[in-house]
C-alpha cells in the first residue's frame, strides 16, 4: 500500500440521515461529473476523465477519485506498463447511483425547457 493509507468509509463516518449520507458521498461537483462520465463511457483513463470533465485540476481530480475509491464507488486498476496506465470504472455500488443521476438529468432537462418557454414568452410579449 502507498504512503497514503486507504481507509474505507465506515458507518461511524456517516451521518444518520440517508439523504445526508448520499450527499456526503457525491455532493462535490466533480464527483457528480465523474459519475456522469463513468456511467456514460464506462472504464476511462485518468487523462480521458480529466479532458471529459473540463476545468478540474489534476490534484482535485486525483483527490476526488481517491475519495470515491475509498467509499466503494469507483475501482482503480493500475497496469504494470511503462508509462503506467491507470483505469477507473464504477463498482456495482457506483452503478447503483444511476437512478439518481438519471433523475438529475431529467430534472435539469425539464428546468432548461421551462426557462426556454419563459424566455420565448417574454420575447413574444
C-alpha positions as CSV (number, residue, x, y, z in Angstrom):
1,X,0.0,0.0,0.0
2,X,1.2,3.5,-0.7
3,X,2.3,6.0,2.0
4,X,-1.3,7.3,2.0
5,X,-3.4,4.7,3.7
6,X,-6.7,3.8,2.1
7,X,-9.2,3.7,4.9
8,X,-12.6,2.6,3.8
9,X,-15.7,4.6,4.9
10,X,-17.4,3.1,8.0
11,X,-20.9,3.6,9.4
12,X,-19.4,5.8,12.1
13,X,-18.2,8.2,9.4
14,X,-21.6,8.7,8.0
15,X,-24.5,10.9,9.2
16,X,-27.7,9.3,10.4
17,X,-29.9,10.8,7.7
18,X,-29.9,8.8,4.4
19,X,-30.1,11.9,2.3
20,X,-27.2,13.5,4.1
21,X,-25.3,10.2,3.6
22,X,-25.8,10.3,-0.1
23,X,-24.8,13.9,-0.3
24,X,-21.7,13.1,1.8
25,X,-20.6,10.6,-0.9
26,X,-21.5,12.5,-4.1
27,X,-22.1,16.1,-3.2
28,X,-19.0,17.6,-4.7
29,X,-19.4,19.0,-8.3
30,X,-16.5,16.9,-9.6
31,X,-17.8,13.6,-8.1
32,X,-21.1,14.0,-9.8
33,X,-19.3,14.7,-13.1
34,X,-17.0,11.7,-12.6
35,X,-20.1,9.6,-12.0
36,X,-21.8,11.0,-15.1
37,X,-18.8,10.2,-17.3
38,X,-18.2,6.7,-16.0
39,X,-21.9,5.9,-16.4
40,X,-21.9,7.2,-20.0
41,X,-18.5,5.9,-21.1
42,X,-17.6,3.0,-18.9
43,X,-14.0,2.5,-18.0
44,X,-11.8,5.5,-18.5
45,X,-8.2,6.5,-18.1
46,X,-7.3,9.4,-15.9
47,X,-6.5,11.7,-18.8
48,X,-9.7,10.9,-20.5
49,X,-11.7,11.7,-17.4
50,X,-9.8,15.0,-16.9
51,X,-10.4,16.0,-20.5
52,X,-14.1,15.0,-20.4
53,X,-14.8,16.8,-17.1
54,X,-13.1,20.0,-18.2
55,X,-11.7,22.6,-15.8
56,X,-10.8,20.4,-12.9
57,X,-7.2,20.4,-11.8
58,X,-5.2,17.1,-11.7
59,X,-4.8,17.4,-7.9
60,X,-8.5,17.9,-7.3
61,X,-9.5,15.1,-9.7
62,X,-7.0,12.7,-8.0
63,X,-8.4,13.6,-4.6
64,X,-12.0,13.1,-5.7
65,X,-11.2,9.7,-7.3
66,X,-9.4,8.6,-4.2
67,X,-12.4,9.5,-2.0
68,X,-14.7,7.7,-4.4
69,X,-12.5,4.7,-4.3
70,X,-12.4,4.7,-0.5
71,X,-16.2,5.0,-0.4
72,X,-16.6,2.0,-2.7
73,X,-18.0,3.8,-5.7
74,X,-15.0,3.6,-8.1
75,X,-12.5,0.9,-9.0
76,X,-8.9,1.9,-9.8
77,X,-6.9,-0.6,-11.9
78,X,-3.1,0.0,-12.3
79,X,-1.3,-1.7,-15.2
80,X,2.4,-2.6,-14.8
81,X,3.4,-0.8,-18.0
82,X,5.8,1.9,-18.9
83,X,4.4,4.5,-18.8
84,X,2.0,3.4,-16.1
85,X,-1.6,3.1,-17.2
86,X,-4.4,3.6,-14.7
87,X,-8.1,3.0,-15.4
88,X,-11.2,3.9,-13.5
89,X,-14.6,2.3,-13.5
90,X,-17.7,2.2,-11.4
91,X,-18.2,-0.5,-8.9
92,X,-21.6,-2.2,-8.6
93,X,-22.3,0.3,-5.8
94,X,-21.3,3.2,-8.1
95,X,-23.7,1.9,-10.8
96,X,-26.5,1.8,-8.2
97,X,-26.4,5.6,-8.3
98,X,-27.7,5.6,-11.9
99,X,-31.4,6.3,-11.0
100,X,-30.2,9.3,-9.0
101,X,-28.1,10.6,-11.9
102,X,-31.0,9.9,-14.4
103,X,-33.4,11.9,-12.2
104,X,-30.9,14.8,-12.0
105,X,-30.6,14.6,-15.8
106,X,-34.3,14.6,-16.3
107,X,-34.9,17.5,-13.8
108,X,-32.1,19.5,-15.5
109,X,-33.7,19.0,-18.9
110,X,-37.1,20.0,-17.6
111,X,-35.8,23.1,-15.9
112,X,-34.0,24.2,-19.1
113,X,-37.1,23.6,-21.1
114,X,-39.2,25.6,-18.7
115,X,-36.7,28.5,-18.8
116,X,-36.7,28.4,-22.6
117,X,-40.5,28.6,-22.7
118,X,-40.5,31.5,-20.3
119,X,-37.8,33.3,-22.3
120,X,-39.8,32.7,-25.5
121,X,-43.0,34.0,-23.9
122,X,-41.2,37.2,-22.7
123,X,-39.6,37.8,-26.1
124,X,-43.1,37.5,-27.8
125,X,-44.9,39.7,-25.3
